[in-house]
Amino acid sequence: MMMTNNKHTSGPLTLPLIITALLFSASACSNPSAVNTNKDLSEYKEGQASVNESIANTEKPAFATKAVTAFSEPWAMTALPTADDEPAKLLVTQKTGELYIVDTATGHKTAVAGIPKIAYGGQGGLGDIILAPDFSTNNDVYISYVEAGSDADSNTFGAKVIKATLTGLNTDAPSLQDITPIWAQTPKVKGQGHYSHRMLFSPDGQYLYISSGDRQEKSPAQDMTVNLGKIIRLNADGSIPNDNPFFTTAGDIKSQFWTTGHRNVLGMMFDEKGRLWAHEMGPRGGDEFNLIEKGNNYGWPVVSNGRNYNGTDIPDHDTRPEFAAPTITWTPVISPSSMSMYTAGKHNDFPAWQGNALISGLSSKALIIVGLEDSNAAAERYRYDMGERIRNVLNVDGQVFLLEDGGEGELLQLQPQ
């Protein structure tokens, strides 16, 4: 029997908790040695307005958490289709290279065989997993992971996306078969950070979006000859749509790009109006929530509402209007790690969150709820102190699940109170 996990019980956020979170949030890359200074705290700008709204709004849904099971370094999850009377079943990845099918009613985990060889280390390893739009007919999934270069380049790394068929789904020995390469970061580089490699299909199931981080190299985000620091848009088979903003008949790598000037995008979602949103880790301050629109350049590393880790300034977005400015920025940072839109389905556990973005936070150890406006504005509505780094959040038919980060990260289900 699953028991309520009392250490995670969460009620309305109080002012002291918010102040504590503001004072002790680490940098957007979650580097324990980088802290926000008093000068950082004086430069909240849009982020401060969002926090103030969260402080003022004390009437918010409360919940307890139920621990379903635990993982070693979990990274992503997605829900499998279920019949109306069945509990949710999830696919959960571990960064160390494992994939599990999880029965959320019992906590039972079934390992999936056939995972490709992954390069584990730093921020790299097995990454995201999503279902193909036609999963119900072919059991295809898309998986991202980090692979190392070969031979003399074995100390270089890059993200890769594959499509595979998940066979034996209702057996004790499921496995990945018929693996097909879809996309890869080019070039592979040294270092093991800022892969991003989140994936998302468009609402019509036609286009695959992939976030490609700058790999902590900064300059690739503005370099049109490499696909680092970009959001990628492909057809489901990995081919390039000819209506992409930088499409060329010669097949230049820039043909893949939907938007440019990104640092580390770890969350993307489409809202009820079909708008694409993404959040992005800033450097020392300046986490971003962006409306992603065709062909836009979001400015990294030329502009940022944060600063470099050594304390030197980076010009703010308002100094360079040619770059798309974020809808929300956070300083101190929240370290956003994933995003899911709340919509009611078979369940409606949190009706006050309908149509809102749910964001998981690492250094902030928080669940952040962001409201979206018809005018393309957005604002933080609620913030919940979860007491642990949160790696992933997922809405499943109106139920909400969280994955804690780290070696003993628990899968939690939020239970409304």
C-alpha positions as CSV (number, residue, x, y, z in Angstrom):
1,M,0.0,0.0,0.0
2,M,1.3,3.5,-0.9
3,M,1.3,5.9,2.0
4,T,1.2,9.6,2.1
5,N,4.6,11.1,2.1
6,N,4.3,13.7,4.9
7,K,7.6,15.3,4.4
8,H,6.2,16.7,1.1
9,T,2.9,18.0,2.4
10,S,2.4,21.4,1.0
11,G,-0.1,24.1,2.0
12,P,-0.3,27.8,1.1
13,L,3.1,29.3,0.7
14,T,4.0,31.9,3.4
15,L,6.0,35.0,3.1
16,P,9.0,33.7,5.2
17,L,9.3,30.7,2.9
18,I,9.4,32.9,-0.2
19,I,12.0,35.2,1.4
20,T,14.1,32.1,2.2
21,A,13.8,30.9,-1.3
22,L,14.9,34.3,-2.7
23,L,17.9,34.6,-0.4
24,F,19.3,31.1,-0.9
25,S,18.4,30.2,-4.6
26,A,21.6,29.1,-6.4
27,S,22.5,30.0,-10.0
28,A,20.5,28.9,-12.9
29,C,22.9,26.0,-13.6
30,S,22.5,24.9,-10.0
31,N,26.2,25.4,-9.3
32,P,26.4,25.2,-5.5
33,S,29.4,27.6,-5.5
34,A,27.6,30.4,-7.3
35,V,25.2,32.4,-5.1
36,N,23.1,35.5,-5.7
37,T,24.6,38.7,-4.3
38,N,22.8,41.7,-2.8
39,K,23.2,43.5,-6.1
40,D,21.5,40.6,-7.8
41,L,18.6,40.9,-5.3
42,S,18.2,44.6,-6.3
43,E,17.6,43.7,-9.9
44,Y,14.4,41.6,-9.9
45,K,12.7,43.6,-12.7
46,E,9.9,41.4,-14.2
47,G,10.9,38.5,-11.9
48,Q,10.3,40.5,-8.8
49,A,6.9,41.5,-10.0
50,S,6.0,37.9,-10.5
51,V,7.2,37.0,-7.0
52,N,5.2,39.8,-5.5
53,E,2.1,38.6,-7.1
54,S,2.8,35.1,-5.8
55,I,3.2,36.5,-2.3
56,A,0.0,38.5,-2.5
57,N,-2.1,35.6,-3.6
58,T,-2.5,33.4,-0.6
59,E,-5.7,31.7,-1.7
60,K,-4.3,28.9,-3.7
61,P,-4.9,25.2,-4.0
62,A,-3.3,23.1,-1.3
63,F,-2.1,19.5,-1.8
64,A,-0.4,16.6,0.0
65,T,2.0,14.3,-1.9
66,K,2.0,10.6,-2.1
67,A,5.2,8.7,-2.8
68,V,4.7,6.2,-5.6
69,T,8.3,4.8,-6.0
70,A,11.9,6.0,-6.1
71,F,14.6,6.2,-8.8
72,S,18.3,6.9,-9.1
73,E,18.8,10.2,-11.0
74,P,15.4,10.3,-12.8
75,W,15.2,12.8,-15.7
76,A,12.0,12.6,-17.6
77,M,8.6,10.9,-17.8
78,T,5.6,10.6,-20.1
79,A,2.3,8.9,-19.7
80,L,1.1,5.8,-21.6
81,P,-2.5,5.5,-22.8
82,T,-4.8,3.8,-20.4
83,A,-8.4,2.8,-20.3
84,D,-10.8,5.0,-18.4
85,D,-10.8,2.9,-15.2
86,E,-7.1,2.3,-15.1
87,P,-4.5,4.2,-13.0
88,A,-1.8,6.1,-14.9
89,K,1.2,4.2,-16.2
90,L,4.3,6.2,-16.9
91,L,7.5,5.8,-18.8
92,V,10.4,7.2,-16.7
93,T,14.0,7.6,-17.7
94,Q,17.1,7.6,-15.4
95,K,20.0,9.7,-16.5
96,T,22.3,6.7,-15.8
97,G,20.7,4.9,-18.8
98,E,17.6,3.0,-17.6
99,L,14.0,3.2,-18.8
100,Y,11.1,2.0,-16.7
101,I,7.3,1.4,-17.1
102,V,5.7,2.4,-13.8
103,D,2.3,1.4,-12.5
104,T,1.3,4.4,-10.4
105,A,-1.2,2.4,-8.4
106,T,1.3,-0.1,-7.1
107,G,4.7,1.6,-7.7
108,H,5.8,-1.5,-9.6
109,K,8.7,-0.7,-12.1
110,T,9.4,-2.8,-15.1
111,A,12.7,-2.3,-16.8
112,V,12.8,-1.8,-20.6
113,A,15.6,-3.5,-22.5
114,G,17.4,-2.3,-25.6
115,I,18.5,1.1,-24.5
116,P,21.3,2.4,-26.8
117,K,24.8,3.0,-25.4
118,I,24.7,6.4,-23.6
119,A,27.4,8.7,-22.3
120,Y,26.7,9.4,-18.7
121,G,28.3,12.2,-16.8
122,G,27.8,15.8,-15.8
123,Q,24.4,16.9,-17.1
124,G,24.4,14.1,-19.7
125,G,22.9,10.6,-20.0
126,L,19.5,9.2,-20.9
127,G,17.2,12.2,-21.4
128,D,13.7,12.8,-22.6
129,I,11.0,10.4,-23.8
130,I,7.7,11.2,-25.6
131,L,5.2,9.1,-27.4
132,A,4.8,9.3,-31.2
133,P,1.5,10.9,-32.2
134,D,0.4,7.6,-33.6
135,F,1.6,5.5,-30.7
136,S,-1.8,3.8,-30.4
137,T,-1.2,2.1,-33.7
138,N,2.6,1.4,-33.7
139,N,3.9,1.8,-30.1
140,D,6.6,4.2,-31.3
141,V,8.5,6.4,-28.9
142,Y,11.1,9.2,-29.3
143,I,14.1,9.2,-26.9
144,S,16.9,11.7,-26.4
145,Y,20.2,10.8,-24.9
146,V,23.9,11.8,-25.0
147,E,26.4,10.0,-27.0
148,A,30.2,10.3,-27.1
149,G,32.3,10.8,-30.2
150,S,34.3,7.9,-31.7
151,D,38.0,7.1,-31.7
152,A,40.1,10.3,-31.4
153,D,36.9,12.3,-30.6
154,S,35.8,10.0,-27.7
155,N,36.1,12.9,-25.3
156,T,33.4,15.0,-27.2
157,F,29.7,14.6,-26.6
158,G,26.4,15.6,-28.1
159,A,22.7,14.9,-27.8
160,K,20.9,12.5,-30.1
161,V,17.3,11.7,-30.8
162,I,16.0,8.3,-31.9
163,K,12.7,6.7,-32.7
164,A,12.0,3.2,-31.5
165,T,9.2,0.7,-31.1
166,L,8.3,-0.3,-27.6
167,T,7.5,-4.0,-27.8
168,G,6.2,-6.3,-25.0
169,L,4.4,-3.4,-23.4
170,N,2.2,-5.6,-21.2
171,T,4.8,-8.2,-20.5
172,D,7.6,-8.6,-18.0
173,A,10.2,-8.1,-20.7
174,P,9.5,-5.0,-22.7
175,S,12.2,-3.7,-25.1
176,L,13.0,-1.1,-27.7
177,Q,13.2,-2.4,-31.2
178,D,13.7,-1.0,-34.7
179,I,15.7,2.0,-33.5
180,T,15.9,4.8,-36.1
181,P,18.2,7.9,-35.8
182,I,16.2,11.1,-36.1
183,W,18.6,14.0,-35.2
184,A,21.9,14.8,-33.5
185,Q,23.7,17.9,-32.1
186,T,26.4,19.1,-34.5
187,P,29.2,19.4,-33.7
188,K,30.0,17.2,-30.7
189,V,32.1,19.3,-28.2
190,K,34.0,18.7,-25.0
191,G,32.2,19.3,-21.7
192,Q,29.1,17.7,-20.3
193,G,26.6,20.5,-19.8
194,H,23.7,22.3,-21.5
195,Y,22.4,19.5,-23.8
196,S,18.8,20.6,-23.2
197,H,17.4,17.8,-25.5
198,R,13.7,18.2,-24.6
199,M,11.2,17.1,-27.2
200,L,7.6,18.0,-28.0
201,F,5.2,17.3,-30.8
202,S,3.0,20.0,-32.3
203,P,-0.7,19.7,-31.4
204,D,-1.5,18.3,-34.8
205,G,1.2,15.6,-34.4
206,Q,3.0,16.8,-37.6
207,Y,6.1,18.5,-36.2
208,L,8.8,17.5,-33.7
209,Y,10.4,20.3,-31.7
210,I,13.8,19.6,-30.0
211,S,15.6,22.0,-27.7
212,S,19.4,22.1,-28.4
213,G,21.5,23.8,-25.7
214,D,24.5,25.9,-26.2
215,R,26.7,23.2,-24.5
216,Q,28.1,26.0,-22.3
217,E,30.0,27.4,-25.2
218,K,27.8,30.6,-25.5
219,S,28.8,31.6,-29.1
220,P,27.1,28.7,-30.9
221,A,23.7,30.2,-30.0
222,Q,24.3,32.9,-32.6
223,D,26.2,30.7,-35.1
224,M,24.0,29.7,-38.0
225,T,26.5,26.9,-39.1
226,V,25.9,24.7,-35.9
227,N,22.6,23.5,-34.4
228,L,23.6,24.3,-30.8
229,G,21.7,27.0,-28.9
230,K,18.6,26.5,-31.1
231,I,15.1,25.1,-31.0
232,I,14.8,22.6,-33.8
233,R,11.7,21.8,-35.9
234,L,11.5,18.6,-37.9
235,N,8.9,16.3,-39.4
236,A,8.2,13.1,-37.5
237,D,10.6,11.1,-39.6
238,G,13.5,13.6,-39.0
239,S,13.2,15.3,-42.4
240,I,13.1,19.1,-42.5
241,P,9.8,21.0,-43.2
242,N,10.2,23.4,-46.1
243,D,8.4,26.2,-44.3
244,N,11.0,26.4,-41.5
245,P,12.2,30.0,-41.3
246,F,15.8,29.4,-42.5
247,F,15.1,26.6,-44.9
248,T,17.3,26.2,-47.9
249,T,17.0,23.7,-50.7
250,A,20.7,22.9,-50.3
251,G,19.8,21.4,-46.9
252,D,22.1,23.7,-44.8
253,I,22.0,22.9,-41.1
254,K,20.2,26.2,-40.5
255,S,17.2,24.7,-42.3
256,Q,16.5,22.8,-39.0
257,F,16.2,25.9,-36.9
258,W,12.9,27.3,-35.7
259,T,14.4,29.8,-33.3
260,T,17.9,30.9,-32.3
261,G,19.8,32.5,-29.4
262,H,19.0,30.0,-26.7
263,R,21.1,28.9,-23.7
264,N,19.6,25.9,-22.0
265,V,15.9,25.2,-22.7
266,L,14.7,22.4,-20.5
267,G,10.9,22.9,-20.8
268,M,8.6,23.4,-23.8
269,M,4.8,23.2,-24.1
270,F,1.9,24.1,-26.3
271,D,-1.0,25.9,-24.6
272,E,-4.7,25.6,-25.3
273,K,-4.5,28.3,-28.0
274,G,-1.6,26.5,-29.8
275,R,1.1,28.9,-28.7
276,L,4.5,27.4,-28.0
277,W,6.2,28.4,-24.7
278,A,9.6,27.5,-23.4
279,H,11.6,28.3,-20.3
280,E,15.3,28.8,-20.2
281,M,18.0,28.7,-17.6
282,G,19.8,32.1,-17.4
283,P,23.4,32.4,-16.2
284,R,23.7,34.1,-12.8
285,G,20.1,35.3,-12.6
286,G,17.8,35.9,-15.6
287,D,15.9,32.6,-16.0
288,E,13.4,33.2,-18.8
289,F,9.9,32.3,-19.8
290,N,9.5,32.8,-23.5
291,L,6.8,32.8,-26.2
292,I,8.5,30.9,-29.0
293,E,7.7,32.3,-32.4
294,K,8.9,31.4,-35.9
295,G,12.4,32.8,-36.7
296,N,12.9,34.8,-33.5
297,N,16.3,35.3,-32.0
298,Y,16.2,35.3,-28.2
299,G,19.5,37.0,-27.8
300,W,21.9,34.6,-25.9
301,P,24.7,35.3,-25.2
302,V,24.5,38.9,-26.5
303,V,21.8,39.9,-24.0
304,S,20.5,38.4,-20.8
305,N,18.7,39.7,-17.7
306,G,21.3,37.8,-15.7
307,R,25.0,38.3,-15.4
308,N,28.1,36.1,-16.0
309,Y,29.2,33.8,-13.2
310,N,32.3,35.9,-12.6
311,G,29.9,38.8,-11.8
312,T,30.5,40.8,-15.0
313,D,27.4,42.4,-16.6
314,I,25.6,41.2,-19.6
315,P,23.4,43.8,-21.4
316,D,19.7,43.4,-20.7
317,H,17.2,42.6,-23.3
318,D,15.8,46.1,-23.3
319,T,19.1,47.4,-24.7
320,R,18.7,45.3,-27.9
321,P,15.1,45.4,-29.2
322,E,16.0,43.3,-32.2
323,F,16.1,40.3,-29.9
324,A,12.9,38.7,-28.6
325,A,12.5,39.6,-24.9
326,P,11.3,37.1,-22.3
327,T,7.7,37.3,-21.0
328,I,8.9,36.6,-17.5
329,T,12.4,36.7,-16.0
330,W,13.4,35.4,-12.5
331,T,16.3,36.8,-10.5
332,P,17.0,35.1,-8.1
333,V,16.6,32.1,-10.3
334,I,14.2,29.2,-10.1
335,S,16.4,26.8,-12.2
336,P,13.4,25.6,-14.4
337,S,13.9,21.9,-15.4
338,S,10.6,20.9,-17.1
339,M,7.1,22.1,-18.0
340,S,3.7,20.7,-18.5
341,M,0.4,22.4,-19.2
342,Y,-2.5,21.6,-16.8
343,T,-5.7,20.5,-18.5
344,A,-8.5,18.5,-17.0
345,G,-9.1,15.1,-18.4
346,K,-10.4,12.0,-16.7
347,H,-9.6,13.9,-13.5
348,N,-9.7,17.5,-12.5
349,D,-7.6,17.6,-9.3
350,F,-6.7,21.3,-9.6
351,P,-9.3,23.3,-11.5
352,A,-7.7,26.6,-10.4
353,W,-4.7,25.6,-12.6
354,Q,-6.7,25.0,-15.8
355,G,-4.7,26.2,-18.8
356,N,-1.7,27.2,-16.6
357,A,2.0,26.2,-17.1
358,L,3.4,23.9,-14.4
359,I,7.2,24.4,-14.0
360,S,9.5,22.3,-11.9
361,G,12.4,24.0,-10.2
362,L,15.8,22.7,-9.2
363,S,17.7,25.2,-7.0
364,S,14.3,26.8,-6.1
365,K,13.1,23.3,-4.9
366,A,9.7,24.5,-6.1
367,L,6.6,23.9,-8.2
368,I,5.8,27.1,-10.0
369,I,2.4,27.8,-11.6
370,V,2.3,30.4,-14.4
371,G,-0.8,31.9,-15.8
372,L,-1.1,32.7,-19.5
373,E,-3.1,35.6,-21.0
374,D,-4.8,36.0,-24.4
375,S,-2.5,39.0,-24.9
376,N,0.6,36.8,-24.8
377,A,1.4,38.1,-21.3
378,A,2.2,35.6,-18.5
379,A,2.8,35.9,-14.8
380,E,3.7,33.6,-11.9
381,R,0.5,32.8,-9.9
382,Y,1.6,30.4,-7.2
383,R,4.8,28.9,-5.9
384,Y,5.0,25.8,-3.8
385,D,8.1,24.9,-1.6
386,M,8.6,21.2,-2.2
387,G,11.7,20.9,0.0
388,E,13.6,18.9,-2.7
389,R,15.0,19.7,-6.2
390,I,12.3,18.9,-8.7
391,R,13.4,17.5,-12.0
392,N,10.2,16.9,-13.8
393,V,6.5,17.7,-13.6
394,L,3.7,16.0,-15.7
395,N,0.0,16.5,-16.0
396,V,-1.8,13.3,-16.8
397,D,-5.5,13.7,-17.4
398,G,-5.8,16.2,-14.7
399,Q,-3.6,14.4,-12.2
400,V,-0.1,15.9,-11.4
401,F,3.1,13.9,-10.9
402,L,6.5,15.2,-9.9
403,L,10.0,13.6,-10.1
404,E,12.5,14.6,-7.5
405,D,16.1,15.0,-8.6
406,G,19.1,13.0,-7.4
407,G,20.1,9.6,-6.4
408,E,17.0,8.8,-4.4
409,G,14.5,10.9,-6.3
410,E,10.9,10.0,-5.6
411,L,8.0,9.9,-8.0
412,L,5.2,11.9,-6.2
413,Q,1.6,12.3,-7.0
414,L,-0.1,15.5,-5.8
415,Q,-3.3,14.9,-3.9
416,P,-5.7,17.9,-3.6
417,Q,-6.8,19.0,-0.1
